[in-house]
Amino acid sequence: MVPPGVHRPRNVDWKRAAALLYGDWGTSKAYVIGLAFVAVGFSSFPIILAVCLLTAVVGYNYIIVCTHFPDGGGVYSAARQQSRFLASTGALLLVANFVITAALSGWAAVSYFGIPTHHAPVTTMVLVLVVGAMNYFGPRHSGSASIWLAIPAVLVVLMIIGLSTPHLTTIYLEPRHEDLSHTWVAFVGVILALSGVEAVANITGVMKADPGSPPDKPSVKRTATKAILPVALEVVIGTALLGWAMLSIPKNFAPELNAHKEDMLRYLAEYYGTLASTPGVGSVLGIVVGVVFGLLLFSAVNTAVVALIGVIYMMAQDGEMPKQLARLNRHGVPFIPLMIAIGIPILVLAMTKEFESLAGLYAIGVVGAITVNLGACTFNRRLPLPIYQRVLMGITFVVLAAVELTIAKTKPEALFFAMCVLFVGYALRAYSHKLSGLQTLTVTRGVAEMVTPETATAL
C-alpha cells in the first residue's frame, strides 16, 4: 500500500475522461425521452427542449468548476471553502447518487441483455464485482474500456437519427394540456438528463495536467473542457433529435410508446428500421441497439464506481473520514474506498426487488449535489469568477434548488432515502472527528479567514 498523503497519478487524458463521463451522462437519453412521453404524451417536446437547455447550461458551469478545482472531489472541494459541514452534506448526497446510479444502471444493463427480471438483482451484483475488479488496476484501464463502449453508442444514436430524419414532422405535436404547475412537475420528473455531470468534477484529480502547469498548482482547464464539451453537445443535440423522432411516430402507436418508456431507443430503432427496410431488419437493429446500450449502461456503473472512490478518497485526505481510507494500492487506487464503492451498491441490490424502487430514488441525490456545488461557487467571493459566470451560475443554482424542493415534495420515498444517507453519514463523520481529536469551534469571520487549509495542516 502507498501511504496517505501521496497524490494519485494523473494518467487520465481527455479522451478517457470523456468516455468515463459519457458512460454515465450519455445513458440519460435512453430513458429521459420515454419518461417525458409518459408524463405529458405528445405535448412533451417543450419539456424535452427545456431539459436539454438546462443540461447545456449545467455542462458549461461544470467546465468552470473543474477549472477552479483541479484536485477532484466535485461538490466536496467546492463547498468546503464555504463550510466543512456543507461540503460533507454535498458529498453525502453525491454518495447517495452514485450508489443508486451503480445499482440502477447495472440492473438496466442486464435487462437490456435479456436477463429475466427475477435473476436481475443477482446478475447485477456480479456485474458490479466485475467493475470493481477492473478498477483495482486504476481508472486509466477502466477508462480505456469506456472508450470502446462509448464509440458504438454514439454510432447507434447517429444511426437512429439518420433513419428517422426523413420522417421527422411536427404534425403530431400537441400544445400544453395542463397548468404550469403540472408541467413543472413533469419537467422535474425528466431532470435525470443531468445525471452523470458531477462525475467529471470528481475525477479531475486524476486528469492529465495541462502542458506547462506547475505540479504544485496543476491546471486541468484544457483537459476538462475537451472532455465535457463533446459529451454535452452529444447529449443535448442527441436527446432533442431523438425526442423529436419519438414524437414523429403516429398517435395510434401511443400504447407502444408508453410500453417502451424504459427502452425507447430500442423501439425507435425497430420502428424506423422497419420503415426504411423490412420488419426483419427493424428487429435486428433493435437487438443491436439493446446490446450497445446495455454495454453503455455497464459503462455507467463503472463511472459511478470511479466517482464514488474519488469522493471518499477526498474526504479521507481532508480528515472528514479515517486516514486509512486514503491508502493506495500499488496501482494508485484507494483500496478501502474501492471496496466500499462496490459493497454498498451490492447491499442495496440485495435489499431491493423492483427496478421501479431504484428509479424513484435516483434524482434527489444528483440534483442536490449539483445545487450545493453551484451554490457554493456562486457565493464564494474568493473564486475569481467574471461577473457573467457568477450570475449564470447563480441563476442555475436557483432553478436547481427549486427542482430539488419539488422532488422532496412529490417523491417522499426519495426524501426518506436521502435523509437516511445524511443521518448515517453525519453520524460516521462525528465518530471520525472524535477519533481524530477534532472539535468544532465557533469563531468570528475574521479569525476563520486567517485559518487556511495549509495553516490547519501545518498545525
Buried (B, 14 or more C-beta within 10 A) or exposed (E): EBEBEEBBBBBBBBBBBBBBBBBBBBBBBBBBBBBBBBBBBBBBBBBBBBBBEBBBBBBBBBBBBBBBBBBBBBBBBBBBBBEBBBBBBBBBBBBBBBBBBBBBBBBBBBBBBEBEEEEBBEBBBEBBEBBBEBBBBBBBBBBBBBBEBBEBBBEBBEBBBEBBEEEEEEEBBEEBEEEEEEBBBBBBBBBBBBBBBBBBBBBBBBBBBBEEBEEEEBBBBBBBBBBBBBBBEBBBBBBBBBBBBBBBBEEEBBEEBEEBBBBBBBBBBBBBBBBBEEEEEBBBBBBBBBBBBBBBBBBBBBBBBBBBBBBBBBBBBBBBBBBEBBBBBEBBBBBBBBBBBBEBBBEBBEEBEEBEBBBBBBBBBBBBBBBBBBBBBBEBEEBEBEEEBBEBBBEBBEBBBEBBEBBBEEBEEBBEBBEEBBEEBBEBBEEBBEEEEEEEEEEEEEEEEEEEEEEEEEE
